C-alpha cells in the first residue's frame, strides 16, 4: 500500500516538474487498477471500517499482504439458513482491468451449494462481465457490492432454479431434509 501511494506521489511530482526521470518511469508503471485501489487506499481503510460497521456481522475481510490491495480474502459466517454455523472463505483477486472487469472470486472452502461448485467456482451475476439479465458487472460496481453479493449467496441470493452445481439443486428438490443434512456434514468436515 505504501509503495503504490509513494508511486502516486512521485507521479504528482512529475506532473509539477519536480522529479527526475527514474521517478517518471516508476510513475508510468502504476496500473489503472492500482491507481483506483490506491486512490481508494483511504477508501480501503474506510472499507475496513465500513466492513466493521455497514457490512453484515457475518463478513470479515483480511488482506494477507498490505502491499497487495488487489488481493484479499473474505470470510462469511452465515447466521441463518442452511449454512448457519459454517465459515466459508473466499479469495478475491482484482484484475488489472478493474473497474472495467469484475474481480475474480473463488470459494476456498469445500461446500455443498447450488451456486458454488465443490471446486470453488461461483455463480453470481455481478461477477460476470457480460450478464444476460443486466445485473452483471459494471464500472459503477464496487468491491463492497462483491462482498454483499457473496454474503447473500447464503441467504436471499441462494438460487435453486438456475444452479451451477446442478446435483446440489436437484438434491434440494428431491429431499430438503437430506439436503440440509449433507450441507451440515460439509460444514462439519470443511467449514469450521
C-alpha positions as CSV (number, residue, x, y, z in Angstrom):
1,X,0.0,0.0,0.0
2,X,2.8,2.4,0.9
3,X,4.7,1.6,-2.3
4,X,1.7,2.4,-4.5
5,X,1.0,5.6,-2.6
6,X,4.6,6.7,-3.0
7,X,4.4,6.0,-6.7
8,X,1.4,8.2,-7.0
9,X,3.1,10.9,-5.0
10,X,6.0,10.7,-7.4
11,X,3.6,10.9,-10.3
12,X,2.2,14.1,-8.8
13,X,5.8,15.5,-8.5
14,X,6.4,14.5,-12.2
15,X,3.3,16.4,-13.3
16,X,4.5,19.5,-11.5
17,X,8.1,19.1,-12.9
18,X,9.8,18.4,-9.5
19,X,11.2,14.9,-10.3
20,X,13.9,13.0,-12.1
21,X,13.4,10.5,-15.0
22,X,13.6,7.5,-12.7
23,X,10.5,8.7,-10.8
24,X,8.8,9.3,-14.2
25,X,9.3,5.7,-15.3
26,X,8.1,4.4,-11.9
27,X,5.0,6.6,-12.0
28,X,4.1,5.4,-15.5
29,X,4.2,1.8,-14.4
30,X,1.3,2.2,-12.0
31,X,-1.7,0.4,-13.5
32,X,-5.2,1.8,-13.5
33,X,-6.3,-0.9,-11.1
34,X,-3.6,0.1,-8.7
35,X,-4.5,3.8,-9.1
36,X,-8.1,3.0,-8.3
37,X,-7.1,0.9,-5.3
38,X,-4.6,3.4,-4.0
39,X,-6.9,6.3,-4.8
40,X,-9.2,4.3,-2.6
41,X,-6.4,3.5,-0.1
42,X,-8.1,5.9,2.2
43,X,-11.3,4.3,1.0
44,X,-9.7,0.9,1.7
45,X,-9.1,2.0,5.3
46,X,-12.6,3.3,5.2
47,X,-13.7,0.0,3.6
48,X,-12.2,-1.9,6.6
49,X,-14.2,0.4,8.9
50,X,-17.3,0.1,6.7
51,X,-16.9,-3.7,6.9
52,X,-17.0,-3.4,10.6
53,X,-20.0,-1.0,10.7
54,X,-22.0,-1.3,7.5
55,X,-21.5,-4.8,6.2
56,X,-23.1,-7.7,7.8
57,X,-21.6,-9.1,11.0
58,X,-21.2,-12.3,9.0
59,X,-18.4,-10.9,6.9
60,X,-14.7,-10.4,7.7
61,X,-12.0,-9.1,5.2
62,X,-8.4,-10.0,5.5
63,X,-5.5,-8.5,3.4
64,X,-2.7,-11.1,3.6
65,X,-0.3,-8.7,2.1
66,X,-0.9,-5.0,2.8
67,X,1.2,-4.1,-0.3
68,X,-1.3,-6.0,-2.5
69,X,-4.6,-4.3,-2.2
70,X,-5.8,-6.2,-5.3
71,X,-5.8,-9.5,-3.4
72,X,-7.8,-10.2,-0.3
73,X,-9.8,-12.9,1.5
74,X,-13.3,-12.8,2.7
75,X,-14.7,-15.0,5.4
76,X,-18.5,-15.4,5.5
77,X,-20.1,-17.0,8.6
78,X,-23.9,-17.1,7.9
79,X,-26.0,-16.7,11.0
80,X,-29.2,-18.2,9.5
81,X,-30.4,-20.7,6.9
82,X,-28.9,-23.9,5.7
83,X,-25.3,-22.7,6.1
84,X,-25.6,-21.3,9.6
85,X,-22.6,-22.2,11.8
86,X,-20.2,-22.6,8.8
87,X,-17.2,-20.4,8.0
88,X,-16.7,-20.0,4.2
89,X,-13.5,-18.4,2.9
90,X,-13.4,-16.7,-0.5
91,X,-10.3,-15.4,-2.4
92,X,-10.8,-12.1,-4.3
93,X,-8.3,-11.0,-6.9
94,X,-8.9,-7.7,-8.6
95,X,-7.6,-7.8,-12.2
96,X,-5.5,-5.2,-14.0
97,X,-8.6,-4.2,-16.0
98,X,-10.6,-3.2,-12.8
99,X,-13.0,-1.4,-12.7
100,X,-14.0,-2.3,-16.3
101,X,-13.7,-6.0,-15.4
102,X,-15.0,-7.7,-12.3
103,X,-12.9,-9.2,-9.6
104,X,-12.0,-12.9,-9.8
105,X,-13.5,-14.8,-6.9
106,X,-13.1,-18.4,-5.8
107,X,-14.5,-20.2,-2.8
108,X,-11.7,-21.8,-0.9
109,X,-14.0,-23.8,1.4
110,X,-15.5,-27.0,0.1
111,X,-19.2,-26.6,0.1
112,X,-22.5,-28.2,-1.0
113,X,-24.3,-25.3,-2.6
114,X,-26.4,-24.9,-5.8
115,X,-24.5,-21.7,-6.8
116,X,-20.9,-22.8,-5.8
117,X,-19.2,-25.9,-7.1
118,X,-17.2,-28.1,-4.8
119,X,-14.1,-26.8,-6.6
120,X,-14.9,-23.2,-5.7
121,X,-16.4,-21.8,-8.9
122,X,-19.2,-19.3,-8.1
123,X,-22.3,-18.4,-10.0
124,X,-23.1,-14.8,-9.1
125,X,-24.3,-12.5,-11.8
126,X,-22.5,-9.4,-10.6
127,X,-19.2,-11.3,-11.1
128,X,-20.0,-11.8,-14.8
129,X,-18.5,-9.4,-17.2
130,X,-21.4,-9.9,-19.6
131,X,-24.7,-10.9,-18.0
132,X,-27.9,-11.7,-19.8
133,X,-30.1,-10.3,-17.0
134,X,-28.3,-6.9,-17.0
135,X,-27.2,-7.5,-13.3
136,X,-23.6,-8.3,-14.2
137,X,-20.5,-6.3,-13.6
138,X,-20.5,-2.6,-14.4
139,X,-17.8,0.1,-13.8
140,X,-20.1,1.6,-11.2
141,X,-19.9,-1.6,-9.0
142,X,-17.6,-1.7,-6.1
143,X,-15.8,-4.3,-4.0
144,X,-18.4,-3.7,-1.3
145,X,-21.0,-4.9,-3.8
146,X,-19.0,-8.1,-4.3
147,X,-18.8,-8.6,-0.5
148,X,-22.5,-8.1,-0.1
149,X,-23.2,-10.4,-3.1
150,X,-21.1,-13.2,-1.7
151,X,-22.7,-12.9,1.7
152,X,-26.2,-13.0,0.0
153,X,-25.4,-16.4,-1.6
154,X,-26.2,-17.8,1.8
155,X,-29.5,-16.1,2.2
156,X,-31.6,-14.2,-0.4
157,X,-29.4,-15.0,-3.5
158,X,-29.4,-18.7,-2.8
159,X,-30.8,-19.9,-6.2
160,X,-32.0,-23.4,-6.8
161,X,-33.7,-22.5,-10.1
162,X,-30.5,-21.5,-12.0
163,X,-27.8,-23.6,-10.4
164,X,-24.1,-24.0,-11.2
165,X,-24.0,-27.2,-9.1
166,X,-27.0,-29.0,-10.6
167,X,-26.6,-32.0,-8.4
168,X,-26.9,-29.9,-5.2
169,X,-30.0,-28.1,-6.6
170,X,-31.6,-31.4,-7.6
171,X,-30.8,-32.9,-4.2
172,X,-32.7,-30.0,-2.6
173,X,-35.7,-30.5,-4.9
174,X,-35.8,-34.3,-4.1
175,X,-35.3,-34.1,-0.3
176,X,-34.9,-30.8,1.6
177,X,-34.1,-32.5,4.9
178,X,-31.4,-34.7,3.4
179,X,-30.0,-31.7,1.6
180,X,-29.8,-29.9,5.0
181,X,-28.0,-32.9,6.5
182,X,-25.5,-33.0,3.6
183,X,-24.8,-29.3,4.0
184,X,-24.2,-29.7,7.7
185,X,-21.9,-32.7,7.0
186,X,-19.9,-30.5,4.7
187,X,-19.8,-27.8,7.3
188,X,-18.5,-30.2,10.0
189,X,-15.9,-31.5,7.6
190,X,-14.7,-28.4,5.8
191,X,-16.1,-25.2,7.2
192,X,-15.2,-25.0,10.8
